[in-house]
Amino acid sequence: MSIEVVAMRLILVTVLSAVIGFEREVNNANAGLKTHMIVGVGATIVALISEQIEFETIERVISMQEISSAFRVDPSRLIAQVVSGIGFLGQVQLSSRSATFQV
């Protein structure tokens, strides 16, 4: 993957995350501009790394057929960790919100 493609994807996700975050800040929601931009860019970087690992593994399997059974590629494993992390952020957000209402 070329550096131009990576840069384009990162710029695109930054702009789209900023739009969502800005809309939430205008409505005084908790997770605002910075939060959405950090989560969006972080998730994109993990997805790009996962994609690169998959491509490199496939290239090695093609070049070394005799050891192809030793290689396993599961690109969804890294993405699943991103989903888990976002779920954790959501739970923290809900916990802090409920703590303020109980006081």
Jmol script that loads the backbone (N, CA, C; Angstrom):
load data "model"
ATOM      1  N   MET A   1       0.841  -1.164   0.000  1.00  0.00           N
ATOM      2  CA  MET A   1       0.000   0.000   0.000  1.00  0.00           C
ATOM      3  C   MET A   1       0.894   1.238   0.000  1.00  0.00           C
ATOM      4  N   SER A   2       0.579   2.175  -0.846  1.00  0.00           N
ATOM      5  CA  SER A   2       1.428   3.354  -0.986  1.00  0.00           C
ATOM      6  C   SER A   2       1.152   4.358   0.133  1.00  0.00           C
ATOM      7  N   ILE A   3       2.106   5.227   0.339  1.00  0.00           N
ATOM      8  CA  ILE A   3       1.979   6.251   1.375  1.00  0.00           C
ATOM      9  C   ILE A   3       0.853   7.221   1.046  1.00  0.00           C
ATOM     10  N   GLU A   4       0.588   7.423  -0.242  1.00  0.00           N
ATOM     11  CA  GLU A   4      -0.497   8.319  -0.640  1.00  0.00           C
ATOM     12  C   GLU A   4      -1.855   7.751  -0.230  1.00  0.00           C
ATOM     13  N   VAL A   5      -2.033   6.455  -0.393  1.00  0.00           N
ATOM     14  CA  VAL A   5      -3.294   5.816  -0.011  1.00  0.00           C
ATOM     15  C   VAL A   5      -3.479   5.886   1.497  1.00  0.00           C
ATOM     16  N   VAL A   6      -2.419   5.624   2.247  1.00  0.00           N
ATOM     17  CA  VAL A   6      -2.499   5.688   3.703  1.00  0.00           C
ATOM     18  C   VAL A   6      -2.832   7.116   4.141  1.00  0.00           C
ATOM     19  N   ALA A   7      -2.149   8.091   3.572  1.00  0.00           N
ATOM     20  CA  ALA A   7      -2.403   9.486   3.934  1.00  0.00           C
ATOM     21  C   ALA A   7      -3.832   9.893   3.576  1.00  0.00           C
ATOM     22  N   MET A   8      -4.311   9.469   2.417  1.00  0.00           N
ATOM     23  CA  MET A   8      -5.667   9.805   2.008  1.00  0.00           C
ATOM     24  C   MET A   8      -6.692   9.218   2.978  1.00  0.00           C
ATOM     25  N   ARG A   9      -6.496   7.970   3.375  1.00  0.00           N
ATOM     26  CA  ARG A   9      -7.423   7.341   4.318  1.00  0.00           C
ATOM     27  C   ARG A   9      -7.402   8.039   5.672  1.00  0.00           C
ATOM     28  N   LEU A  10      -6.212   8.393   6.144  1.00  0.00           N
ATOM     29  CA  LEU A  10      -6.117   9.068   7.433  1.00  0.00           C
ATOM     30  C   LEU A  10      -6.739  10.463   7.387  1.00  0.00           C
ATOM     31  N   ILE A  11      -6.530  11.177   6.307  1.00  0.00           N
ATOM     32  CA  ILE A  11      -7.135  12.507   6.171  1.00  0.00           C
ATOM     33  C   ILE A  11      -8.657  12.393   6.097  1.00  0.00           C
ATOM     34  N   LEU A  12      -9.139  11.430   5.335  1.00  0.00           N
ATOM     35  CA  LEU A  12     -10.581  11.240   5.203  1.00  0.00           C
ATOM     36  C   LEU A  12     -11.224  10.902   6.542  1.00  0.00           C
ATOM     37  N   VAL A  13     -10.637   9.987   7.280  1.00  0.00           N
ATOM     38  CA  VAL A  13     -11.226   9.616   8.571  1.00  0.00           C
ATOM     39  C   VAL A  13     -11.122  10.761   9.570  1.00  0.00           C
ATOM     40  N   THR A  14     -10.075  11.554   9.480  1.00  0.00           N
ATOM     41  CA  THR A  14      -9.954  12.707  10.373  1.00  0.00           C
ATOM     42  C   THR A  14     -11.071  13.709  10.103  1.00  0.00           C
ATOM     43  N   VAL A  15     -11.327  13.986   8.840  1.00  0.00           N
ATOM     44  CA  VAL A  15     -12.379  14.938   8.483  1.00  0.00           C
ATOM     45  C   VAL A  15     -13.752  14.403   8.894  1.00  0.00           C
ATOM     46  N   LEU A  16     -14.034  13.151   8.580  1.00  0.00           N
ATOM     47  CA  LEU A  16     -15.340  12.585   8.921  1.00  0.00           C
ATOM     48  C   LEU A  16     -15.543  12.488  10.431  1.00  0.00           C
ATOM     49  N   SER A  17     -14.511  12.094  11.164  1.00  0.00           N
ATOM     50  CA  SER A  17     -14.603  12.038  12.623  1.00  0.00           C
ATOM     51  C   SER A  17     -14.780  13.429  13.208  1.00  0.00           C
ATOM     52  N   ALA A  18     -14.117  14.408  12.624  1.00  0.00           N
ATOM     53  CA  ALA A  18     -14.260  15.784  13.102  1.00  0.00           C
ATOM     54  C   ALA A  18     -15.678  16.300  12.890  1.00  0.00           C
ATOM     55  N   VAL A  19     -16.287  15.937  11.776  1.00  0.00           N
ATOM     56  CA  VAL A  19     -17.670  16.361  11.518  1.00  0.00           C
ATOM     57  C   VAL A  19     -18.605  15.773  12.571  1.00  0.00           C
ATOM     58  N   ILE A  20     -18.457  14.486  12.849  1.00  0.00           N
ATOM     59  CA  ILE A  20     -19.297  13.841  13.863  1.00  0.00           C
ATOM     60  C   ILE A  20     -19.031  14.449  15.240  1.00  0.00           C
ATOM     61  N   GLY A  21     -17.763  14.611  15.578  1.00  0.00           N
ATOM     62  CA  GLY A  21     -17.410  15.179  16.875  1.00  0.00           C
ATOM     63  C   GLY A  21     -17.887  16.606  17.036  1.00  0.00           C
ATOM     64  N   PHE A  22     -17.798  17.405  15.973  1.00  0.00           N
ATOM     65  CA  PHE A  22     -18.263  18.785  16.030  1.00  0.00           C
ATOM     66  C   PHE A  22     -19.771  18.835  16.261  1.00  0.00           C
ATOM     67  N   GLU A  23     -20.495  17.966  15.582  1.00  0.00           N
ATOM     68  CA  GLU A  23     -21.949  17.914  15.760  1.00  0.00           C
ATOM     69  C   GLU A  23     -22.296  17.560  17.210  1.00  0.00           C
ATOM     70  N   ARG A  24     -21.539  16.669  17.804  1.00  0.00           N
ATOM     71  CA  ARG A  24     -21.800  16.285  19.197  1.00  0.00           C
ATOM     72  C   ARG A  24     -21.439  17.417  20.152  1.00  0.00           C
ATOM     73  N   GLU A  25     -20.392  18.154  19.864  1.00  0.00           N
ATOM     74  CA  GLU A  25     -20.032  19.283  20.724  1.00  0.00           C
ATOM     75  C   GLU A  25     -21.065  20.395  20.641  1.00  0.00           C
ATOM     76  N   VAL A  26     -21.611  20.626  19.458  1.00  0.00           N
ATOM     77  CA  VAL A  26     -22.646  21.644  19.308  1.00  0.00           C
ATOM     78  C   VAL A  26     -23.868  21.280  20.150  1.00  0.00           C
ATOM     79  N   ASN A  27     -24.182  19.992  20.231  1.00  0.00           N
ATOM     80  CA  ASN A  27     -25.320  19.521  21.025  1.00  0.00           C
ATOM     81  C   ASN A  27     -24.950  19.243  22.481  1.00  0.00           C
ATOM     82  N   ASN A  28     -23.757  19.641  22.903  1.00  0.00           N
ATOM     83  CA  ASN A  28     -23.267  19.471  24.279  1.00  0.00           C
ATOM     84  C   ASN A  28     -23.256  18.012  24.732  1.00  0.00           C
ATOM     85  N   ALA A  29     -22.928  17.105  23.838  1.00  0.00           N
ATOM     86  CA  ALA A  29     -22.778  15.691  24.200  1.00  0.00           C
ATOM     87  C   ALA A  29     -21.403  15.486  24.826  1.00  0.00           C
ATOM     88  N   ASN A  30     -21.235  14.393  25.542  1.00  0.00           N
ATOM     89  CA  ASN A  30     -19.990  14.160  26.271  1.00  0.00           C
ATOM     90  C   ASN A  30     -18.800  13.901  25.361  1.00  0.00           C
ATOM     91  N   ALA A  31     -18.912  12.955  24.462  1.00  0.00           N
ATOM     92  CA  ALA A  31     -17.805  12.629  23.554  1.00  0.00           C
ATOM     93  C   ALA A  31     -17.840  13.619  22.401  1.00  0.00           C
ATOM     94  N   GLY A  32     -16.845  14.485  22.347  1.00  0.00           N
ATOM     95  CA  GLY A  32     -16.873  15.553  21.361  1.00  0.00           C
ATOM     96  C   GLY A  32     -15.863  15.395  20.259  1.00  0.00           C
ATOM     97  N   LEU A  33     -15.356  16.509  19.810  1.00  0.00           N
ATOM     98  CA  LEU A  33     -14.476  16.574  18.649  1.00  0.00           C
ATOM     99  C   LEU A  33     -13.197  15.771  18.837  1.00  0.00           C
ATOM    100  N   LYS A  34     -12.470  16.045  19.908  1.00  0.00           N
ATOM    101  CA  LYS A  34     -11.184  15.363  20.111  1.00  0.00           C
ATOM    102  C   LYS A  34     -11.363  13.863  20.295  1.00  0.00           C
ATOM    103  N   THR A  35     -12.369  13.478  21.057  1.00  0.00           N
ATOM    104  CA  THR A  35     -12.605  12.051  21.308  1.00  0.00           C
ATOM    105  C   THR A  35     -12.890  11.317  20.009  1.00  0.00           C
ATOM    106  N   HIS A  36     -13.759  11.852  19.201  1.00  0.00           N
ATOM    107  CA  HIS A  36     -14.104  11.182  17.944  1.00  0.00           C
ATOM    108  C   HIS A  36     -12.932  11.141  16.976  1.00  0.00           C
ATOM    109  N   MET A  37     -12.149  12.208  16.951  1.00  0.00           N
ATOM    110  CA  MET A  37     -10.990  12.206  16.055  1.00  0.00           C
ATOM    111  C   MET A  37      -9.950  11.183  16.507  1.00  0.00           C
ATOM    112  N   ILE A  38      -9.693  11.101  17.811  1.00  0.00           N
ATOM    113  CA  ILE A  38      -8.708  10.136  18.313  1.00  0.00           C
ATOM    114  C   ILE A  38      -9.170   8.710  18.059  1.00  0.00           C
ATOM    115  N   VAL A  39     -10.430   8.426  18.353  1.00  0.00           N
ATOM    116  CA  VAL A  39     -10.943   7.068  18.140  1.00  0.00           C
ATOM    117  C   VAL A  39     -10.954   6.720  16.649  1.00  0.00           C
ATOM    118  N   GLY A  40     -11.369   7.651  15.802  1.00  0.00           N
ATOM    119  CA  GLY A  40     -11.415   7.393  14.365  1.00  0.00           C
ATOM    120  C   GLY A  40     -10.045   7.144  13.770  1.00  0.00           C
ATOM    121  N   VAL A  41      -9.079   8.005  14.101  1.00  0.00           N
ATOM    122  CA  VAL A  41      -7.720   7.835  13.569  1.00  0.00           C
ATOM    123  C   VAL A  41      -7.079   6.573  14.138  1.00  0.00           C
ATOM    124  N   GLY A  42      -7.279   6.321  15.416  1.00  0.00           N
ATOM    125  CA  GLY A  42      -6.719   5.101  16.026  1.00  0.00           C
ATOM    126  C   GLY A  42      -7.269   3.834  15.391  1.00  0.00           C
ATOM    127  N   ALA A  43      -8.576   3.802  15.183  1.00  0.00           N
ATOM    128  CA  ALA A  43      -9.194   2.628  14.545  1.00  0.00           C
ATOM    129  C   ALA A  43      -8.701   2.452  13.114  1.00  0.00           C
ATOM    130  N   THR A  44      -8.505   3.558  12.410  1.00  0.00           N
ATOM    131  CA  THR A  44      -8.005   3.481  11.044  1.00  0.00           C
ATOM    132  C   THR A  44      -6.576   2.971  11.007  1.00  0.00           C
ATOM    133  N   ILE A  45      -5.741   3.423  11.924  1.00  0.00           N
ATOM    134  CA  ILE A  45      -4.360   2.943  11.972  1.00  0.00           C
ATOM    135  C   ILE A  45      -4.324   1.442  12.253  1.00  0.00           C
ATOM    136  N   VAL A  46      -5.145   0.983  13.190  1.00  0.00           N
ATOM    137  CA  VAL A  46      -5.187  -0.459  13.484  1.00  0.00           C
ATOM    138  C   VAL A  46      -5.682  -1.232  12.259  1.00  0.00           C
ATOM    139  N   ALA A  47      -6.680  -0.715  11.554  1.00  0.00           N
ATOM    140  CA  ALA A  47      -7.180  -1.389  10.346  1.00  0.00           C
ATOM    141  C   ALA A  47      -6.114  -1.431   9.257  1.00  0.00           C
ATOM    142  N   LEU A  48      -5.352  -0.348   9.104  1.00  0.00           N
ATOM    143  CA  LEU A  48      -4.275  -0.333   8.105  1.00  0.00           C
ATOM    144  C   LEU A  48      -3.170  -1.326   8.464  1.00  0.00           C
ATOM    145  N   ILE A  49      -2.834  -1.406   9.741  1.00  0.00           N
ATOM    146  CA  ILE A  49      -1.821  -2.380  10.183  1.00  0.00           C
ATOM    147  C   ILE A  49      -2.309  -3.793   9.923  1.00  0.00           C
ATOM    148  N   SER A  50      -3.568  -4.065  10.266  1.00  0.00           N
ATOM    149  CA  SER A  50      -4.141  -5.394  10.037  1.00  0.00           C
ATOM    150  C   SER A  50      -4.130  -5.753   8.555  1.00  0.00           C
ATOM    151  N   GLU A  51      -4.469  -4.803   7.717  1.00  0.00           N
ATOM    152  CA  GLU A  51      -4.467  -5.032   6.268  1.00  0.00           C
ATOM    153  C   GLU A  51      -3.052  -5.310   5.767  1.00  0.00           C
ATOM    154  N   GLN A  52      -2.077  -4.568   6.262  1.00  0.00           N
ATOM    155  CA  GLN A  52      -0.689  -4.769   5.842  1.00  0.00           C
ATOM    156  C   GLN A  52      -0.170  -6.140   6.292  1.00  0.00           C
ATOM    157  N   ILE A  53      -0.516  -6.548   7.504  1.00  0.00           N
ATOM    158  CA  ILE A  53      -0.114  -7.872   7.986  1.00  0.00           C
ATOM    159  C   ILE A  53      -0.691  -8.955   7.084  1.00  0.00           C
ATOM    160  N   GLU A  54      -1.950  -8.799   6.711  1.00  0.00           N
ATOM    161  CA  GLU A  54      -2.591  -9.784   5.832  1.00  0.00           C
ATOM    162  C   GLU A  54      -1.882  -9.856   4.477  1.00  0.00           C
ATOM    163  N   PHE A  55      -1.596  -8.708   3.886  1.00  0.00           N
ATOM    164  CA  PHE A  55      -0.926  -8.696   2.580  1.00  0.00           C
ATOM    165  C   PHE A  55       0.463  -9.324   2.648  1.00  0.00           C
ATOM    166  N   GLU A  56       1.232  -8.990   3.682  1.00  0.00           N
ATOM    167  CA  GLU A  56       2.583  -9.543   3.807  1.00  0.00           C
ATOM    168  C   GLU A  56       2.553 -11.046   4.057  1.00  0.00           C
ATOM    169  N   THR A  57       1.586 -11.505   4.830  1.00  0.00           N
ATOM    170  CA  THR A  57       1.480 -12.942   5.078  1.00  0.00           C
ATOM    171  C   THR A  57       1.119 -13.684   3.804  1.00  0.00           C
ATOM    172  N   ILE A  58       0.203 -13.149   3.035  1.00  0.00           N
ATOM    173  CA  ILE A  58      -0.176 -13.781   1.769  1.00  0.00           C
ATOM    174  C   ILE A  58       1.009 -13.823   0.815  1.00  0.00           C
ATOM    175  N   GLU A  59       1.788 -12.748   0.753  1.00  0.00           N
ATOM    176  CA  GLU A  59       2.977 -12.736  -0.107  1.00  0.00           C
ATOM    177  C   GLU A  59       3.980 -13.804   0.320  1.00  0.00           C
ATOM    178  N   ARG A  60       4.173 -13.971   1.622  1.00  0.00           N
ATOM    179  CA  ARG A  60       5.115 -14.998   2.096  1.00  0.00           C
ATOM    180  C   ARG A  60       4.614 -16.403   1.819  1.00  0.00           C
ATOM    181  N   VAL A  61       3.320 -16.613   1.968  1.00  0.00           N
ATOM    182  CA  VAL A  61       2.754 -17.933   1.682  1.00  0.00           C
ATOM    183  C   VAL A  61       2.925 -18.257   0.201  1.00  0.00           C
ATOM    184  N   ILE A  62       2.716 -17.283  -0.656  1.00  0.00           N
ATOM    185  CA  ILE A  62       2.876 -17.504  -2.096  1.00  0.00           C
ATOM    186  C   ILE A  62       4.333 -17.801  -2.432  1.00  0.00           C
ATOM    187  N   SER A  63       5.261 -17.103  -1.789  1.00  0.00           N
ATOM    188  CA  SER A  63       6.675 -17.296  -2.120  1.00  0.00           C
ATOM    189  C   SER A  63       7.272 -18.559  -1.491  1.00  0.00           C
ATOM    190  N   MET A  64       6.696 -19.045  -0.386  1.00  0.00           N
ATOM    191  CA  MET A  64       7.231 -20.235   0.285  1.00  0.00           C
ATOM    192  C   MET A  64       6.118 -21.267   0.462  1.00  0.00           C
ATOM    193  N   GLN A  65       5.771 -21.946  -0.593  1.00  0.00           N
ATOM    194  CA  GLN A  65       4.672 -22.897  -0.576  1.00  0.00           C
ATOM    195  C   GLN A  65       4.886 -24.045   0.414  1.00  0.00           C
ATOM    196  N   GLU A  66       6.134 -24.424   0.650  1.00  0.00           N
ATOM    197  CA  GLU A  66       6.388 -25.576   1.514  1.00  0.00           C
ATOM    198  C   GLU A  66       6.032 -25.325   2.978  1.00  0.00           C
ATOM    199  N   ILE A  67       6.001 -24.081   3.399  1.00  0.00           N
ATOM    200  CA  ILE A  67       5.638 -23.797   4.797  1.00  0.00           C
ATOM    201  C   ILE A  67       4.312 -23.040   4.895  1.00  0.00           C
ATOM    202  N   SER A  68       3.515 -23.133   3.873  1.00  0.00           N
ATOM    203  CA  SER A  68       2.259 -22.376   3.848  1.00  0.00           C
ATOM    204  C   SER A  68       1.281 -22.806   4.929  1.00  0.00           C
ATOM    205  N   SER A  69       1.349 -24.045   5.376  1.00  0.00           N
ATOM    206  CA  SER A  69       0.412 -24.491   6.418  1.00  0.00           C
ATOM    207  C   SER A  69       0.729 -23.868   7.779  1.00  0.00           C
ATOM    208  N   ALA A  70       1.921 -23.320   7.963  1.00  0.00           N
ATOM    209  CA  ALA A  70       2.295 -22.702   9.237  1.00  0.00           C
ATOM    210  C   ALA A  70       1.755 -21.285   9.384  1.00  0.00           C
ATOM    211  N   PHE A  71       1.343 -20.664   8.285  1.00  0.00           N
ATOM    212  CA  PHE A  71       0.869 -19.279   8.335  1.00  0.00           C
ATOM    213  C   PHE A  71      -0.642 -19.247   8.479  1.00  0.00           C
ATOM    214  N   ARG A  72      -1.095 -18.417   9.368  1.00  0.00           N
ATOM    215  CA  ARG A  72      -2.521 -18.199   9.548  1.00  0.00           C
ATOM    216  C   ARG A  72      -2.774 -16.687   9.522  1.00  0.00           C
ATOM    217  N   VAL A  73      -3.788 -16.264   8.806  1.00  0.00           N
ATOM    218  CA  VAL A  73      -4.128 -14.852   8.712  1.00  0.00           C
ATOM    219  C   VAL A  73      -5.556 -14.666   9.205  1.00  0.00           C
ATOM    220  N   ASP A  74      -5.714 -13.800  10.183  1.00  0.00           N
ATOM    221  CA  ASP A  74      -7.038 -13.453  10.676  1.00  0.00           C
ATOM    222  C   ASP A  74      -7.091 -11.944  10.887  1.00  0.00           C
ATOM    223  N   PRO A  75      -7.437 -11.203   9.838  1.00  0.00           N
ATOM    224  CA  PRO A  75      -7.421  -9.743   9.947  1.00  0.00           C
ATOM    225  C   PRO A  75      -8.463  -9.184  10.905  1.00  0.00           C
ATOM    226  N   SER A  76      -9.450  -9.971  11.251  1.00  0.00           N
ATOM    227  CA  SER A  76     -10.504  -9.469  12.135  1.00  0.00           C
ATOM    228  C   SER A  76     -10.081  -9.412  13.600  1.00  0.00           C
ATOM    229  N   ARG A  77      -8.975 -10.044  13.960  1.00  0.00           N
ATOM    230  CA  ARG A  77      -8.578 -10.069  15.367  1.00  0.00           C
ATOM    231  C   ARG A  77      -8.203  -8.688  15.885  1.00  0.00           C
ATOM    232  N   LEU A  78      -7.448  -7.920  15.114  1.00  0.00           N
ATOM    233  CA  LEU A  78      -7.092  -6.572  15.552  1.00  0.00           C
ATOM    234  C   LEU A  78      -8.309  -5.656  15.567  1.00  0.00           C
ATOM    235  N   ILE A  79      -9.163  -5.790  14.587  1.00  0.00           N
ATOM    236  CA  ILE A  79     -10.364  -4.954  14.530  1.00  0.00           C
ATOM    237  C   ILE A  79     -11.280  -5.275  15.707  1.00  0.00           C
ATOM    238  N   ALA A  80     -11.340  -6.530  16.111  1.00  0.00           N
ATOM    239  CA  ALA A  80     -12.157  -6.903  17.269  1.00  0.00           C
ATOM    240  C   ALA A  80     -11.666  -6.209  18.536  1.00  0.00           C
ATOM    241  N   GLN A  81     -10.373  -6.000  18.651  1.00  0.00           N
ATOM    242  CA  GLN A  81      -9.834  -5.291  19.813  1.00  0.00           C
ATOM    243  C   GLN A  81     -10.234  -3.818  19.796  1.00  0.00           C
ATOM    244  N   VAL A  82     -10.332  -3.235  18.622  1.00  0.00           N
ATOM    245  CA  VAL A  82     -10.798  -1.843  18.508  1.00  0.00           C
ATOM    246  C   VAL A  82     -12.248  -1.755  18.976  1.00  0.00           C
ATOM    247  N   VAL A  83     -13.074  -2.687  18.545  1.00  0.00           N
ATOM    248  CA  VAL A  83     -14.479  -2.698  18.957  1.00  0.00           C
ATOM    249  C   VAL A  83     -14.579  -2.864  20.468  1.00  0.00           C
ATOM    250  N   SER A  84     -13.752  -3.725  21.029  1.00  0.00           N
ATOM    251  CA  SER A  84     -13.739  -3.918  22.473  1.00  0.00           C
ATOM    252  C   SER A  84     -13.338  -2.634  23.200  1.00  0.00           C
ATOM    253  N   GLY A  85     -12.342  -1.945  22.682  1.00  0.00           N
ATOM    254  CA  GLY A  85     -11.900  -0.696  23.292  1.00  0.00           C
ATOM    255  C   GLY A  85     -12.955   0.385  23.221  1.00  0.00           C
ATOM    256  N   ILE A  86     -13.661   0.480  22.109  1.00  0.00           N
ATOM    257  CA  ILE A  86     -14.733   1.463  21.978  1.00  0.00           C
ATOM    258  C   ILE A  86     -15.872   1.123  22.939  1.00  0.00           C
ATOM    259  N   GLY A  87     -16.149  -0.151  23.099  1.00  0.00           N
ATOM    260  CA  GLY A  87     -17.152  -0.567  24.077  1.00  0.00           C
ATOM    261  C   GLY A  87     -16.755  -0.181  25.491  1.00  0.00           C
ATOM    262  N   PHE A  88     -15.480  -0.318  25.803  1.00  0.00           N
ATOM    263  CA  PHE A  88     -14.983   0.085  27.112  1.00  0.00           C
ATOM    264  C   PHE A  88     -15.159   1.585  27.315  1.00  0.00           C
ATOM    265  N   LEU A  89     -14.833   2.381  26.297  1.00  0.00           N
ATOM    266  CA  LEU A  89     -15.035   3.831  26.400  1.00  0.00           C
ATOM    267  C   LEU A  89     -16.504   4.179  26.624  1.00  0.00           C
ATOM    268  N   GLY A  90     -17.374   3.480  25.941  1.00  0.00           N
ATOM    269  CA  GLY A  90     -18.807   3.710  26.129  1.00  0.00           C
ATOM    270  C   GLY A  90     -19.268   3.374  27.533  1.00  0.00           C
ATOM    271  N   GLN A  91     -18.760   2.285  28.073  1.00  0.00           N
ATOM    272  CA  GLN A  91     -19.136   1.891  29.429  1.00  0.00           C
ATOM    273  C   GLN A  91     -18.632   2.906  30.446  1.00  0.00           C
ATOM    274  N   VAL A  92     -17.425   3.394  30.279  1.00  0.00           N
ATOM    275  CA  VAL A  92     -16.898   4.418  31.177  1.00  0.00           C
ATOM    276  C   VAL A  92     -17.759   5.671  31.110  1.00  0.00           C
ATOM    277  N   GLN A  93     -18.161   6.016  29.892  1.00  0.00           N
ATOM    278  CA  GLN A  93     -19.011   7.194  29.706  1.00  0.00           C
ATOM    279  C   GLN A  93     -20.339   7.019  30.423  1.00  0.00           C
ATOM    280  N   LEU A  94     -20.960   5.853  30.287  1.00  0.00           N
ATOM    281  CA  LEU A  94     -22.239   5.599  30.956  1.00  0.00           C
ATOM    282  C   LEU A  94     -22.072   5.561  32.469  1.00  0.00           C
ATOM    283  N   SER A  95     -20.986   4.972  32.936  1.00  0.00           N
ATOM    284  CA  SER A  95     -20.754   4.896  34.381  1.00  0.00           C
ATOM    285  C   SER A  95     -20.559   6.278  34.981  1.00  0.00           C
ATOM    286  N   SER A  96     -19.800   7.130  34.300  1.00  0.00           N
ATOM    287  CA  SER A  96     -19.581   8.468  34.831  1.00  0.00           C
ATOM    288  C   SER A  96     -20.876   9.289  34.783  1.00  0.00           C
ATOM    289  N   ARG A  97     -21.672   9.062  33.781  1.00  0.00           N
ATOM    290  CA  ARG A  97     -22.951   9.789  33.678  1.00  0.00           C
ATOM    291  C   ARG A  97     -23.909   9.366  34.779  1.00  0.00           C
ATOM    292  N   SER A  98     -24.015   8.056  35.063  1.00  0.00           N
ATOM    293  CA  SER A  98     -24.921   7.585  36.104  1.00  0.00           C
ATOM    294  C   SER A  98     -24.440   7.985  37.497  1.00  0.00           C
ATOM    295  N   ALA A  99     -23.117   8.104  37.673  1.00  0.00           N
ATOM    296  CA  ALA A  99     -22.571   8.523  38.964  1.00  0.00           C
ATOM    297  C   ALA A  99     -22.955   9.974  39.257  1.00  0.00           C
ATOM    298  N   THR A 100     -22.999  10.802  38.243  1.00  0.00           N
ATOM    299  CA  THR A 100     -23.357  12.210  38.468  1.00  0.00           C
ATOM    300  C   THR A 100     -24.853  12.349  38.770  1.00  0.00           C
ATOM    301  N   PHE A 101     -25.675  11.504  38.197  1.00  0.00           N
ATOM    302  CA  PHE A 101     -27.093  11.610  38.458  1.00  0.00           C
ATOM    303  C   PHE A 101     -27.471  11.085  39.835  1.00  0.00           C
ATOM    304  N   GLN A 102     -26.707  10.175  40.404  1.00  0.00           N
ATOM    305  CA  GLN A 102     -27.028   9.613  41.702  1.00  0.00           C
ATOM    306  C   GLN A 102     -26.674  10.532  42.858  1.00  0.00           C
ATOM    307  N   VAL A 103     -25.836  11.504  42.657  1.00  0.00           N
ATOM    308  CA  VAL A 103     -25.384  12.373  43.750  1.00  0.00           C
ATOM    309  C   VAL A 103     -26.469  13.266  44.234  1.00  0.00           C
TER     310      VAL A 103
END
end "model"
wireframe off; spacefill off
backbone 0.3
color backbone group
